[in-house]
């Protein structure tokens, strides 16, 4: 009994000393960002929502205070692709590849490059069956939504990595 207690304490001490820590909420070097380009795309809308959740004001060109934002994030490309990668001998589609491509950069108000042009590309494979079109369409939308969330999380981590504005 005493030995089991000692082993438990040693195990707890080893885990606490290994440096494991849950991911914390990101901290940004800026309190506001001006977002240019692709205002209504799915990634831009999700990115605005995510940044606001962390307390960052997201300004667009329509906002009067947009010129006062310390950083400007330019969305250069926000695109979805659906490519046929597999067919049967009869020419029927059997496999699709879904791609989400997002390219952006981050500049300071005085045009210093904080994050150079960065392209994020995510790909997912989707089997296809013409007898299950509605189910496959729902699966495709779910995969696109997951890819959008992944891209948003990657962009947020990159923005949080900026040290100085």
C-alpha positions, 0 to 999 in steps of 0.5 A: 500500500505504501509502495503504491502511494510512493509510485503514484507520487513519483509518477505525478512528479514526473508528469509535472516536470516534463513541461506539458502544458495545454495550449493557451489562448493566443496573445496578439501584439496588436489590438486591431487588424484591418482586413482587406480582400474577400470580405464575404468569403467563408474563411474571412468570415470565420477568421473575423469571428475567431479574432473577435473572440480573442478580443481583436477588433477586425476592421474592414474598408467600410469602417471609419477607423480602418486607417488607425489599425496597427496592422493590415492583413491582405487576403490574396486568395481564398479558393475552393477546388473540387478535382476528380482523381479517380474514375471507373472504366466507364468514366464514372467518378469514383473519387474526388479531392477537395482543396481549400487554398488561402493566401495572405500577408500581414503588413504594419501600418507603415508598410513593413512586412510582418508576415510575408505572402503565405499560402495554406493549402489543405486537401481531403479525399472523398469517395463518390457514389452517384447513388448517394449524391445527397449524403456525399454532398453533405459530407463534402460540405462538412469537409469544407467546413473542417478545412475552413476551421483548420485554416483559420486556426493556422492563420490565428497561430501565425498572427499570434507569433508576430512579436512587434508591430 
